[in-house]
């Protein structure tokens, strides 16, 4: 094969593979950033969105015109401007038409364009579309040289680099996108508020972000909701361009009489699918993870209406909702990352910088439109000057036209006019020679002269340019006025109620006694009541009792595994006593070679002695064992063949350690460190295959007491075994249990 390659071929480039890959991936990354994922700070649009709007304009799909099939629009855009898949173009068009996805829709859709439940739109051959007044406002000025144009991908046509953007669309509709190594996330805002902030910035360029937020307090999501983010966090987010907003569903409490009530949700957070939210709430009820919620119903029609029934009328509505905000998408967090394209490069901007970039763009648009209009006026005045010369010398003009062989050149020489003026005079119709026409030309000439004077004055004064920008922004604001259905603010701001949810949940839950039973083969269940005999409980054939603990339904259960992990289970969510329960491995991620060493009720103020078989240990606060993860929380580091051997309550001031070699060592507990997790320190020294058998903490005033079944034996001479930590100790005293443990 190498013989077929000509080394002199100039198309072959010899370079290291890593360099070749780096260059090409960098080119791809830059293309993704600048031509796909990030919006332009001036018009707030990505290339595909801009091309869709421009394509619809070229098809004359104006707001007051008729609809056209979306397939026609997609084909036009794909063929002329955007050489990518039709599905990506149609998906973008659909989103621009969804009033629950964009704050100010830019496409007016007719047909099935999806819904807030997450149902997708109909195929593009069934749907129709046209532009909205908002889209027309973004495009206004394209015919007046307001922006630059560039060649399309096939160089057969031209397309705008950016739209004139009659209103600040970047902040109005927001943007989201993921590029290579960067992303953008900008929430939608209320246009009237954004324009008010922009007008203030024009009047006073040094306006701080705090003052801008007095007029534009924060996002305004199309689906409404309640923003509960603290004011300080919002200010910092807009100052730096990075942050996030907590959004909650809007709800009201309906009184049903006789002390009963229900919660009705009328608005859900932005970008949350209602159907999935209902499914999640139903799942929380089924799995008993929402103990205060009894039922959920979707009664939505045109508006959102989700009904929540409490489990008991004694439950406080705020407590119910606070518990649900933690568990599902009734509360979400929308990130702010104002990463935009500014002068062709990605940059993260704060609110003030974004507004300033938009205003500078609008000023440039005003100047270019004025210059374009000035050129047209100059050309028209030039023709009118020629017409007036002709009318003042009408008899001579007629004579020249009738008698001269080359009347055009004679006219130019005789009256000192230009070629353009002479051509216009020769093209005059006879009916235009009446006296009334001359008066109209003089009137038009005076009007255009006055307009030219105004334009020249505006072009020569920066203050007048900004006045023109303000005038146009005020006109745009009238389209989105707060007293209109489109312009009214939808999202509200409110402080989250200060509720001790854990205490409230505990107070609202029934506190019932339960006895937890774990079998040797890992089946767990909760038997109602205390004082039961777990030994008499029925188990599967070949199975038997492993561990048991008396708790209440409001408690949390900690299970310590032999690999040092702690698992947390809610006692009210364990399977009931009927049957044999369910395998513990359904509730926690427990490997086959790992066993449950012990289980106990969580008491956050209590401490425990943790020790491994190799003789390392420490004191651990019990509150550090709690975890919501199914995989548990690593508490004791054990490596190799080591295993957790001891997890006993640390109540007292002395530690007793006994090894499999039946050597006992006692020393003060303050020689052990208190840690949240880790391996610990050496507790007792061993040789060969010896290992730790047991350990305990006891009070020196009570002395060392060893239990065997129901029998308890005290060792009054225990002080003879006191030594230093990490020593080997001495042989256990006479009468020590044969099991080699402190309790059996």
Number of C-alpha atoms within 10 A of each C-alpha: 4 6 6 6 9 10 12 7 8 7 8 10 9 8 8 8 9 8 10 13 11 11 12 11 13 13 12 12 16 16 14 15 24 19 17 17 24 28 29 25 30 27 23 27 25 22 20 22 20 21 24 25 26 22 22 23 16 13 14 16 22 19 17 11 10 12 18 18 16 23 18 16 25 24 16 18 24 20 14 19 25 21 14 12 10 17 12 13 21 21 15 14 25 25 19 25 23 22 19 19 20 21 27 27 23 25 27 22 23 16 13 16 21 16 15 19 13 13 12 13 18 13 14 23 10 13 19 21 26 28 26 19 18 21 26 20 17 22 22 15 19 19 10 15 17 25 18 13 15 12 13 15 14 11 10 9 12 15 18 19 15 25 28 24 25 23 29 27 25 25 25 25 26 24 25 18 16 14 17 14 7 14 17 22 22 26 26 23 27 28 29 26 25 24 23 19 23 25 22 17 20 19 13 10 12 10 14 13 19 16 13 22 18 12 16 21 20 24 25 28 28 27 22 23 25 24 26 17 19 14 15 9 13 20 19 16 20 24 18 17 23 20 18 20 20 16 26 27 22 19 19 12 14 12 11 9 7 7 8 14 20 16 21 21 20 18 23 27 26 27 16 17 16 22 13 13 17 18 12 15 22 18 13 18 17 13 11 16 17 18 21 24 22 16 14 18 14 15 12 13 7 6 9 17 18 20 21 22 18 22 16 14 14 11 19 16 17 15 19 23 21 20 20 20 16 12 15 14 24 23 25 20 15 18 17 22 24 32 26 30 22 16 11 12 13 21 14 16 22 19 20 22 17 21 24 17 15 23 23 14 22 27 18 17 23 23 21 18 19 22 18 15 17 19 13 14 17 14 13 15 19 16 20 20 16 21 22 17 16 23 18 11 12 14 10 14 20 13 11 17 15 10 9 12 10 10 19 21 15 16 24 16 11 12 14 13 18 17 13 13 23 22 17 15 21 15 9 12 8 7 7 10 14 10 9 9 13 18 12 11 16 15 12 15 20 13 12 18 15 11 15 20 13 15 19 13 13 19 17 11 12 13 13 15 21 20 17 17 23 22 13 15 21 18 13 19 20 13 16 22 19 16 10 11 10 18 19 15 21 19 25 18 17 13 11 14 10 8 11 10 15 11 9 15 19 13 12 19 16 13 14 14 19 25 22 28 25 25 20 16 16 19 22 25 25 27 21 17 14 15 9 13 9 18 12 9 13 12 17 11 6 7 13 19 18 18 18 20 18 18 24 23 21 20 19 19 24 23 22 26 24 21 25 28 21 24 25 24 21 17 22 23 16 21 18 17 17 9 11 19 20 16 16 18 14 10 15 16 13 19 10 7 7 13 17 22 18 20 21 16 20 19 15 12 8 13 19 19 23 26 31 30 20 23 28 23 29 24 23 25 19 19 14 16 22 21 16 11 13 15 15 22 19 20 22 28 19 21 11 5 8 16 21 25 25 23 23 17 18 21 16 15 14 21 26 22 26 27 26 17 18 22 21 25 29 27 22 19 21 11 14 18 12 16 16 15 19 17 19 21 16 17 29 25 19 19 8 5 8 15 21 26 22 24 27 26 22 19 16 14 9 10 15 22 15 19 15 15 8 7 9 10 13 14 14 11 10 18 14 11 18 17 16 15 21 17 16 20 22 17 15 18 15 7 10 18 16 9 13 19 21 19 17 13
